[in-house]
Amino acid sequence: MYHPPKVKDISPHMYPRVYEMSSSMNAVKTLCRSFSSSGETKRLSTKPLLRSKSCKAKAFSSSSSSSSQNGKTKAAATSTDKDETSLPFRAIPGGTPEDPSNARKGRNDGRPTYCPPSYAAMCMDAFGSVQDALNDGEKLLEVEFPAVPGEDADYKAASDVYIDANVQYALVIGSSLYEKLGKRVQICLPDGVEFRRAKKVFSNSLMMSEGVTLNTLDGKKQDASITGMFQKMSAGRGLRSGSADDEMDDDFENADVFIIVNVSCGELPDVEQFVKTTSGGRPIIMLNNQLDTLRADLGLFSFPPKSLHYDFLSYFKPVFYLRSRAYSRSITVSPFVVNYSGAVFREYPAPWQVMIKQSNGVLACIAEDEDRFTLGEAKEEMLIALGLSDPEGSFMKTARSGLVVNTWWEEEDDAEKSDAWRT
């Protein structure tokens, strides 16, 4: 019986393509291990993508901050075998958080690796990017990261877990905005039902979060339904509207910044109305609303039109963005299926980055660009870094990816009023 040779026994004369694949994967592993022991520049070449993004090496040495300013660059994959809890801090060139006074410089060039030790640390990373964006005069900001642990978990978990987690993150970021910038924050929920639930669940947190309050997009916080009236009567409150101190409707004037959470696609027009008529030009942060997922529903029956993206959502600048994706690729030798995962990452004012997840759970940067990567481009960068990419123009490349590789909102369109969401 014929037994195919193992990968380690393959020579370049037997299976050139497989040998090349195996060598590339070994090179990546060697490259990742070398970061902590050497300050030399490591190079990993990739191919141009759909928007002709040139790929050059990025040095994570003392000269990186000056060389990274010359055109668009792609980063070499680097990592370290040190303890994971120390990675996200020691990997930042410039000073966060060991040199807080120089925090912005530490974020200018992006991260070679990212592995936050906790959600609290991730929220503080997001706050740092929000702070820089506000100082630069940005008004419409997007913050996006996985609300619950796990690959693409989010709404796969219980919806209440997802909703409550986002309110909790908003409280953390809002408290930091008030403590460090002196800005009063209102966390806006879609409607009165969610407002009253959040107020009950997070009553203790709200008492301890100075400068942070809850509100609704339409300003209507009281329950005017028949059920609500009966509940008030059963509680011995008669038909009174409630406490005038904490349940006044339309009390937006005391806020300096708004954080909007947990909106659905059908509520995006309410967000647009809020921005145009209520915010008064004050900064607005869309926190973990999964705008990319909501964009996919635009234009469908009973949903808002696609023009909502072009006319409104395109103005939101992602200042902290971490979107994880998991993929698999079939190969012709053992183990026949290669599972890999990574993320599209952005930490303002750094450029957009593609990260690949290593076996120790650390995300390592393999590519970067000033413009946002589409999901198709990010996946291709991961395949190139792993040595699994099909040759450009080959039949297998077309068969695997299909003729259409981008979603409709990722395609460049003259109807798009702003490119802020891409930069």
BADOSE-664215 format. One record per residue (C-alpha): residue in one letter; x, y, z. Coordinates in nm, 3 decimals, padded with zeros to 5 digits. Layout:
+----+---------+---------+---------+
| aa |       x |       y |       z |
+----+---------+---------+---------+
|  a |       X |       Y |       Z |
...
+----+---------+---------+---------+
# end
This chain:
+----+---------+---------+---------+
| aa |       x |       y |       z |
+----+---------+---------+---------+
|  m |  00.000 |  00.000 |  00.000 |
|  y |  00.127 |  00.345 | -00.091 |
|  h |  00.184 |  00.586 |  00.195 |
|  p |  00.235 |  00.953 |  00.110 |
|  p |  00.554 |  01.099 |  00.253 |
|  k |  00.532 |  01.310 |  00.566 |
|  v |  00.581 |  01.684 |  00.537 |
|  k |  00.919 |  01.671 |  00.708 |
|  d |  01.044 |  01.413 |  00.455 |
|  i |  00.942 |  01.606 |  00.147 |
|  s |  01.222 |  01.725 | -00.077 |
|  p |  01.198 |  02.010 | -00.331 |
|  h |  01.231 |  01.757 | -00.615 |
|  m |  00.929 |  01.547 | -00.508 |
|  y |  00.663 |  01.814 | -00.444 |
|  p |  00.793 |  02.165 | -00.515 |
|  r |  00.471 |  02.343 | -00.408 |
|  v |  00.436 |  02.154 | -00.079 |
|  y |  00.807 |  02.198 | -00.003 |
|  e |  00.771 |  02.572 | -00.060 |
|  m |  00.466 |  02.580 |  00.170 |
|  s |  00.641 |  02.393 |  00.448 |
|  s |  00.951 |  02.610 |  00.424 |
|  s |  00.745 |  02.929 |  00.439 |
|  m |  00.559 |  02.815 |  00.751 |
|  n |  00.887 |  02.725 |  00.923 |
|  a |  01.026 |  03.065 |  00.827 |
|  v |  00.730 |  03.241 |  00.986 |
|  k |  00.772 |  03.044 |  01.309 |
|  t |  01.144 |  03.128 |  01.320 |
|  l |  01.064 |  03.492 |  01.250 |
|  c |  00.811 |  03.508 |  01.534 |
|  r |  01.057 |  03.360 |  01.785 |
|  s |  01.335 |  03.601 |  01.694 |
|  f |  01.170 |  03.925 |  01.803 |
|  s |  01.255 |  03.909 |  02.171 |
|  s |  01.617 |  03.807 |  02.118 |
|  s |  01.725 |  04.043 |  01.841 |
|  g |  01.669 |  04.402 |  01.742 |
|  e |  01.738 |  04.334 |  01.376 |
|  t |  01.483 |  04.414 |  01.111 |
|  k |  01.292 |  04.105 |  00.997 |
|  r |  01.145 |  04.099 |  00.646 |
|  l |  00.847 |  03.911 |  00.513 |
|  s |  00.753 |  03.983 |  00.153 |
|  t |  00.394 |  03.979 |  00.039 |
|  k |  00.214 |  04.046 | -00.286 |
|  p |  00.019 |  04.358 | -00.388 |
|  l | -00.350 |  04.344 | -00.303 |
|  l | -00.662 |  04.481 | -00.470 |
|  r | -00.591 |  04.846 | -00.398 |
|  s | -00.223 |  04.811 | -00.495 |
|  k | -00.104 |  04.822 | -00.137 |
|  s |  00.272 |  04.793 | -00.157 |
|  c |  00.430 |  04.578 |  00.108 |
|  k |  00.759 |  04.678 |  00.261 |
|  a |  00.937 |  04.559 |  00.572 |
|  k |  00.877 |  04.730 |  00.902 |
|  a |  01.155 |  04.755 |  01.159 |
|  f |  01.058 |  04.727 |  01.522 |
|  s |  01.383 |  04.885 |  01.631 |
|  s |  01.461 |  05.243 |  01.731 |
|  s |  01.458 |  05.352 |  01.366 |
|  s |  01.102 |  05.232 |  01.301 |
|  s |  00.931 |  05.558 |  01.393 |
|  s |  01.115 |  05.752 |  01.121 |
|  s |  01.109 |  05.493 |  00.844 |
|  s |  00.736 |  05.423 |  00.881 |
|  q |  00.649 |  05.774 |  00.759 |
|  n |  00.770 |  05.709 |  00.404 |
|  g |  00.460 |  05.582 |  00.221 |
|  k |  00.231 |  05.295 |  00.299 |
|  t |  00.403 |  04.995 |  00.455 |
|  k |  00.325 |  04.639 |  00.544 |
|  a |  00.459 |  04.501 |  00.872 |
|  a |  00.666 |  04.190 |  00.933 |
|  a |  00.517 |  03.930 |  01.166 |
|  t |  00.691 |  03.940 |  01.502 |
|  s |  00.627 |  03.801 |  01.848 |
|  t |  00.799 |  03.692 |  02.166 |
|  d |  00.800 |  03.385 |  02.389 |
|  k |  00.777 |  03.594 |  02.708 |
|  d |  00.485 |  03.580 |  02.944 |
|  e |  00.167 |  03.678 |  02.760 |
|  t |  00.055 |  03.926 |  03.026 |
|  s |  00.363 |  04.140 |  02.962 |
|  l |  00.342 |  04.128 |  02.583 |
|  p |  00.094 |  04.401 |  02.502 |
|  f |  00.286 |  04.657 |  02.707 |
|  r |  00.650 |  04.580 |  02.622 |
|  a |  00.570 |  04.550 |  02.254 |
|  i |  00.460 |  04.911 |  02.215 |
|  p |  00.741 |  05.138 |  02.091 |
|  g |  00.728 |  05.477 |  02.261 |
|  g |  00.583 |  05.440 |  02.604 |
|  t |  00.228 |  05.312 |  02.677 |
|  p |  00.174 |  05.255 |  02.967 |
|  e |  00.529 |  05.273 |  03.107 |
|  d |  00.559 |  05.632 |  02.982 |
|  p |  00.204 |  05.774 |  02.993 |
|  s |  00.322 |  06.124 |  02.903 |
|  n |  00.441 |  05.987 |  02.570 |
|  a |  00.143 |  05.760 |  02.509 |
|  r |  00.044 |  05.902 |  02.170 |
|  k |  00.395 |  05.854 |  02.030 |
|  g |  00.377 |  05.496 |  02.148 |
|  r |  00.068 |  05.439 |  01.931 |
|  n |  00.185 |  05.619 |  01.617 |
|  d |  00.352 |  05.317 |  01.457 |
|  g |  00.109 |  05.046 |  01.560 |
|  r |  00.173 |  04.734 |  01.763 |
|  p |  00.397 |  04.447 |  01.656 |
|  t |  00.192 |  04.221 |  01.887 |
|  y | -00.132 |  04.255 |  02.081 |
|  c | -00.266 |  04.041 |  02.363 |
|  p | -00.454 |  04.241 |  02.628 |
|  p | -00.447 |  04.066 |  02.967 |
|  s | -00.808 |  04.163 |  03.042 |
|  y | -01.111 |  04.345 |  02.909 |
|  a | -01.031 |  04.630 |  03.148 |
|  a | -00.695 |  04.672 |  02.975 |
|  m | -00.863 |  04.664 |  02.634 |
|  c | -01.107 |  04.934 |  02.743 |
|  m | -00.816 |  05.152 |  02.854 |
|  d | -00.647 |  05.095 |  02.516 |
|  a | -00.971 |  05.205 |  02.351 |
|  f | -00.988 |  05.509 |  02.578 |
|  g | -00.635 |  05.610 |  02.476 |
|  s | -00.734 |  05.607 |  02.110 |
|  v | -01.057 |  05.796 |  02.182 |
|  q | -00.861 |  06.057 |  02.374 |
|  d | -00.621 |  06.110 |  02.084 |
|  a | -00.908 |  06.137 |  01.836 |
|  l | -01.096 |  06.389 |  02.050 |
|  n | -00.781 |  06.596 |  02.086 |
|  d | -00.752 |  06.594 |  01.706 |
|  g | -01.104 |  06.734 |  01.675 |
|  e | -01.280 |  06.417 |  01.559 |
|  k | -01.653 |  06.413 |  01.637 |
|  l | -01.791 |  06.082 |  01.506 |
|  l | -01.595 |  05.785 |  01.641 |
|  e | -01.632 |  05.409 |  01.624 |
|  v | -01.495 |  05.169 |  01.886 |
|  e | -01.530 |  04.800 |  01.807 |
|  f | -01.393 |  04.493 |  01.982 |
|  p | -01.535 |  04.150 |  02.075 |
|  a | -01.789 |  04.210 |  02.351 |
|  v | -01.762 |  03.856 |  02.488 |
|  p | -01.467 |  03.614 |  02.473 |
|  g | -01.433 |  03.369 |  02.187 |
|  e | -01.396 |  03.369 |  01.812 |
|  d | -01.687 |  03.567 |  01.668 |
|  a | -01.883 |  03.500 |  01.989 |
|  d | -02.087 |  03.816 |  02.051 |
|  y | -02.452 |  03.735 |  01.976 |
|  k | -02.380 |  03.362 |  01.979 |
|  a | -02.384 |  03.409 |  02.354 |
|  a | -02.701 |  03.515 |  02.533 |
|  s | -02.814 |  03.853 |  02.408 |
|  d | -02.841 |  03.988 |  02.763 |
|  v | -02.475 |  03.900 |  02.822 |
|  y | -02.375 |  04.091 |  02.508 |
|  i | -02.595 |  04.393 |  02.592 |
|  d | -02.485 |  04.415 |  02.955 |
|  a | -02.118 |  04.378 |  02.863 |
|  n | -02.138 |  04.674 |  02.625 |
|  v | -02.299 |  04.894 |  02.890 |
|  q | -02.024 |  04.794 |  03.130 |
|  y | -01.752 |  04.885 |  02.877 |
|  a | -01.924 |  05.219 |  02.816 |
|  l | -01.918 |  05.289 |  03.190 |
|  v | -01.543 |  05.217 |  03.204 |
|  i | -01.460 |  05.437 |  02.906 |
|  g | -01.704 |  05.709 |  03.016 |
|  s | -01.555 |  05.720 |  03.366 |
|  s | -01.206 |  05.761 |  03.218 |
|  l | -01.327 |  06.043 |  02.994 |
|  y | -01.463 |  06.228 |  03.295 |
|  e | -01.170 |  06.152 |  03.523 |
|  k | -00.891 |  06.240 |  03.280 |
|  l | -01.055 |  06.488 |  03.042 |
|  g | -01.331 |  06.633 |  03.257 |
|  k | -01.597 |  06.544 |  02.999 |
|  r | -01.944 |  06.447 |  03.118 |
|  v | -02.069 |  06.139 |  02.936 |
|  q | -02.416 |  06.011 |  02.857 |
|  i | -02.457 |  05.647 |  02.754 |
|  c | -02.747 |  05.638 |  02.509 |
|  l | -02.954 |  05.323 |  02.474 |
|  p | -03.204 |  05.260 |  02.192 |
|  d | -03.525 |  05.302 |  02.392 |
|  g | -03.684 |  05.338 |  02.733 |
|  v | -03.715 |  04.964 |  02.789 |
|  e | -03.340 |  04.907 |  02.767 |
|  f | -03.276 |  05.226 |  02.963 |
|  r | -03.489 |  05.111 |  03.258 |
|  r | -03.335 |  04.764 |  03.253 |
|  a | -02.978 |  04.900 |  03.241 |
|  k | -03.056 |  05.147 |  03.517 |
|  k | -03.173 |  04.863 |  03.737 |
|  v | -02.887 |  04.624 |  03.657 |
|  f | -02.610 |  04.885 |  03.685 |
|  s | -02.754 |  05.100 |  03.964 |
|  n | -02.448 |  05.049 |  04.188 |
|  s | -02.201 |  05.109 |  03.904 |
|  l | -02.379 |  05.429 |  03.806 |
|  m | -02.359 |  05.557 |  04.163 |
|  m | -01.981 |  05.504 |  04.162 |
|  s | -01.926 |  05.639 |  03.808 |
|  e | -01.905 |  06.013 |  03.853 |
|  g | -01.982 |  06.214 |  03.543 |
|  v | -02.157 |  05.925 |  03.363 |
|  t | -02.534 |  05.891 |  03.322 |
|  l | -02.777 |  05.687 |  03.112 |
|  n | -03.016 |  05.822 |  02.852 |
|  t | -03.208 |  05.715 |  02.541 |
|  l | -03.177 |  05.820 |  02.179 |
|  d | -03.521 |  05.982 |  02.179 |
|  g | -03.495 |  06.116 |  02.533 |
|  k | -03.808 |  05.929 |  02.646 |
|  k | -03.711 |  05.733 |  02.955 |
|  q | -04.042 |  05.689 |  03.133 |
|  d | -04.282 |  05.403 |  03.069 |
|  a | -04.604 |  05.560 |  02.944 |
|  s | -04.768 |  05.228 |  02.857 |
|  i | -05.069 |  05.087 |  03.040 |
|  t | -04.847 |  04.819 |  03.191 |
|  g | -04.615 |  05.086 |  03.323 |
|  m | -04.904 |  05.273 |  03.482 |
|  f | -05.022 |  04.960 |  03.663 |
|  q | -04.667 |  04.894 |  03.785 |
|  k | -04.647 |  05.245 |  03.930 |
|  m | -04.983 |  05.206 |  04.101 |
|  s | -04.887 |  04.869 |  04.247 |
|  a | -04.568 |  05.025 |  04.382 |
|  g | -04.771 |  05.291 |  04.563 |
|  r | -04.657 |  05.574 |  04.333 |
|  g | -04.993 |  05.643 |  04.178 |
|  l | -04.961 |  05.792 |  03.831 |
|  r | -04.666 |  06.011 |  03.913 |
|  s | -04.400 |  06.025 |  03.644 |
|  g | -04.122 |  05.923 |  03.882 |
|  s | -03.818 |  06.097 |  04.024 |
|  a | -03.760 |  06.433 |  03.862 |
|  d | -03.390 |  06.412 |  03.937 |
|  d | -03.298 |  06.103 |  03.741 |
|  e | -03.584 |  06.041 |  03.498 |
|  m | -03.635 |  06.375 |  03.328 |
|  d | -03.701 |  06.341 |  02.957 |
|  d | -03.490 |  06.516 |  02.693 |
|  d | -03.210 |  06.606 |  02.936 |
|  f | -02.919 |  06.608 |  02.690 |
|  e | -02.777 |  06.950 |  02.773 |
|  n | -02.549 |  06.825 |  03.055 |
|  a | -02.345 |  06.592 |  02.834 |
|  d | -02.014 |  06.667 |  02.662 |
|  v | -01.979 |  06.326 |  02.493 |
|  f | -02.235 |  06.062 |  02.396 |
|  i | -02.165 |  05.688 |  02.385 |
|  i | -02.424 |  05.491 |  02.185 |
|  v | -02.455 |  05.118 |  02.249 |
|  n | -02.668 |  04.819 |  02.150 |
|  v | -02.850 |  04.962 |  01.849 |
|  s | -02.990 |  04.737 |  01.576 |
|  c | -03.004 |  04.799 |  01.203 |
|  g | -03.360 |  04.926 |  01.226 |
|  e | -03.252 |  05.184 |  01.484 |
|  l | -02.974 |  05.335 |  01.273 |
|  p | -03.211 |  05.605 |  01.135 |
|  d | -03.276 |  05.703 |  01.498 |
|  v | -02.901 |  05.739 |  01.547 |
|  e | -02.880 |  05.957 |  01.236 |
|  q | -03.165 |  06.174 |  01.364 |
|  f | -02.995 |  06.200 |  01.703 |
|  v | -02.667 |  06.313 |  01.546 |
|  k | -02.832 |  06.574 |  01.325 |
|  t | -03.085 |  06.722 |  01.566 |
|  t | -02.988 |  06.643 |  01.926 |
|  s | -02.612 |  06.612 |  01.962 |
|  g | -02.542 |  06.972 |  01.867 |
|  g | -02.200 |  06.888 |  01.725 |
|  r | -02.082 |  06.714 |  02.043 |
|  p | -01.864 |  06.401 |  02.000 |
|  i | -02.043 |  06.070 |  01.956 |
|  i | -01.888 |  05.727 |  02.010 |
|  m | -02.050 |  05.421 |  01.855 |
|  l | -01.937 |  05.145 |  02.091 |
|  n | -01.953 |  04.779 |  01.986 |
|  n | -02.254 |  04.822 |  01.760 |
|  q | -02.103 |  04.589 |  01.496 |
|  l | -02.155 |  04.839 |  01.218 |
|  d | -02.014 |  04.600 |  00.957 |
|  t | -02.282 |  04.346 |  01.046 |
|  l | -02.553 |  04.613 |  01.042 |
|  r | -02.435 |  04.738 |  00.703 |
|  a | -02.500 |  04.391 |  00.561 |
|  d | -02.872 |  04.430 |  00.638 |
|  l | -02.907 |  04.768 |  00.470 |
|  g | -03.114 |  04.753 |  00.154 |
|  l | -03.303 |  04.439 |  00.250 |
|  f | -03.679 |  04.431 |  00.275 |
|  s | -03.810 |  04.632 |  00.574 |
|  f | -03.458 |  04.757 |  00.656 |
|  p | -03.312 |  05.105 |  00.596 |
|  p | -03.168 |  05.173 |  00.247 |
|  k | -02.804 |  05.133 |  00.152 |
|  s | -02.777 |  05.508 |  00.121 |
|  l | -02.762 |  05.523 |  00.502 |
|  h | -02.406 |  05.394 |  00.481 |
|  y | -02.302 |  05.635 |  00.208 |
|  d | -02.471 |  05.940 |  00.363 |
|  f | -02.417 |  05.877 |  00.734 |
|  l | -02.219 |  05.574 |  00.855 |
|  s | -01.926 |  05.658 |  00.628 |
|  y | -01.851 |  05.960 |  00.852 |
|  f | -01.765 |  05.747 |  01.158 |
|  k | -01.391 |  05.702 |  01.200 |
|  p | -01.281 |  05.374 |  01.362 |
|  v | -01.037 |  05.476 |  01.635 |
|  f | -01.012 |  05.140 |  01.809 |
|  y | -01.108 |  04.838 |  01.601 |
|  l | -01.045 |  04.469 |  01.665 |
|  r | -01.241 |  04.225 |  01.452 |
|  s | -01.144 |  03.862 |  01.488 |
|  r | -01.195 |  03.607 |  01.213 |
|  a | -01.132 |  03.231 |  01.193 |
|  y | -01.065 |  03.040 |  00.869 |
|  s | -00.951 |  02.702 |  00.741 |
|  r | -00.756 |  02.598 |  00.430 |
|  s | -00.740 |  02.253 |  00.278 |
|  i | -00.404 |  02.121 |  00.159 |
|  t | -00.295 |  01.804 | -00.018 |
|  v | -00.075 |  01.665 |  00.260 |
|  s | -00.126 |  01.585 |  00.628 |
|  p | -00.296 |  01.737 |  00.825 |
|  f | -00.498 |  01.820 |  00.508 |
|  v | -00.686 |  02.105 |  00.682 |
|  v | -00.507 |  02.404 |  00.833 |
|  n | -00.708 |  02.613 |  01.079 |
|  y | -00.590 |  02.968 |  01.131 |
|  s | -00.731 |  03.287 |  01.274 |
|  g | -00.643 |  03.652 |  01.304 |
|  a | -00.789 |  03.999 |  01.320 |
|  v | -00.814 |  04.335 |  01.151 |
|  f | -00.678 |  04.583 |  01.404 |
|  r | -00.658 |  04.960 |  01.432 |
|  e | -00.551 |  05.177 |  01.724 |
|  y | -00.570 |  05.546 |  01.637 |
|  p | -00.350 |  05.722 |  01.530 |
|  a | -00.167 |  05.411 |  01.410 |
|  p | -00.240 |  05.266 |  01.065 |
|  w | -00.463 |  04.967 |  00.997 |
|  q | -00.303 |  04.631 |  01.069 |
|  v | -00.364 |  04.265 |  00.994 |
|  m | -00.283 |  04.038 |  01.287 |
|  i | -00.246 |  03.662 |  01.287 |
|  k | -00.306 |  03.459 |  01.601 |
|  q | -00.018 |  03.241 |  01.714 |
|  s | -00.033 |  02.921 |  01.916 |
|  n |  00.018 |  03.113 |  02.243 |
|  g | -00.286 |  03.333 |  02.170 |
|  v | -00.086 |  03.646 |  02.088 |
|  l | -00.182 |  03.844 |  01.779 |
|  a |  00.123 |  03.926 |  01.567 |
|  c |  00.122 |  04.197 |  01.300 |
|  i |  00.188 |  04.075 |  00.946 |
|  a |  00.070 |  04.374 |  00.738 |
|  e | -00.032 |  04.736 |  00.778 |
|  d | -00.164 |  05.018 |  00.565 |
|  e | -00.306 |  05.367 |  00.603 |
|  d | -00.635 |  05.250 |  00.450 |
|  r | -00.870 |  04.993 |  00.596 |
|  f | -00.825 |  04.631 |  00.492 |
|  t | -01.129 |  04.454 |  00.355 |
|  l | -01.194 |  04.111 |  00.502 |
|  g | -01.081 |  03.953 |  00.175 |
|  e | -00.754 |  04.143 |  00.182 |
|  a | -00.694 |  04.054 |  00.545 |
|  k | -00.753 |  03.686 |  00.475 |
|  e | -00.512 |  03.697 |  00.180 |
|  e | -00.242 |  03.857 |  00.397 |
|  m | -00.279 |  03.576 |  00.651 |
|  l | -00.246 |  03.314 |  00.378 |
|  i |  00.064 |  03.482 |  00.237 |
|  a |  00.224 |  03.496 |  00.581 |
|  l |  00.154 |  03.125 |  00.631 |
|  g |  00.278 |  03.032 |  00.284 |
|  l | -00.065 |  02.898 |  00.185 |
|  s | -00.167 |  03.155 | -00.074 |
|  d | -00.250 |  03.039 | -00.425 |
|  p | -00.059 |  03.202 | -00.714 |
|  e | -00.215 |  03.524 | -00.844 |
|  g | -00.446 |  03.460 | -01.137 |
|  s | -00.454 |  03.084 | -01.086 |
|  f | -00.769 |  02.876 | -01.118 |
|  m | -00.751 |  02.764 | -00.754 |
|  k | -00.734 |  03.122 | -00.631 |
|  t | -01.049 |  03.211 | -00.823 |
|  a | -01.224 |  02.890 | -00.721 |
|  r | -01.153 |  02.946 | -00.352 |
|  s | -01.233 |  03.317 | -00.331 |
|  g | -01.496 |  03.352 | -00.603 |
|  l | -01.539 |  03.636 | -00.849 |
|  v | -01.672 |  03.882 | -00.589 |
|  v | -01.431 |  03.916 | -00.297 |
|  n | -01.563 |  04.234 | -00.131 |
|  t | -01.898 |  04.324 |  00.021 |
|  w | -02.098 |  04.606 | -00.138 |
|  w | -02.000 |  04.862 |  00.125 |
|  e | -01.629 |  04.778 |  00.092 |
|  e | -01.635 |  04.863 | -00.278 |
|  e | -01.539 |  05.221 | -00.358 |
|  d | -01.844 |  05.416 | -00.471 |
|  d | -01.891 |  05.777 | -00.578 |
|  a | -02.205 |  05.792 | -00.362 |
|  e | -01.992 |  05.764 | -00.048 |
|  k | -01.993 |  06.107 |  00.118 |
|  s | -01.687 |  06.046 |  00.336 |
|  d | -01.389 |  05.812 |  00.352 |
|  a | -01.346 |  05.858 |  00.728 |
|  w | -01.459 |  05.500 |  00.792 |
|  r | -01.176 |  05.371 |  00.570 |
|  t | -00.893 |  05.578 |  00.724 |
+----+---------+---------+---------+
# end
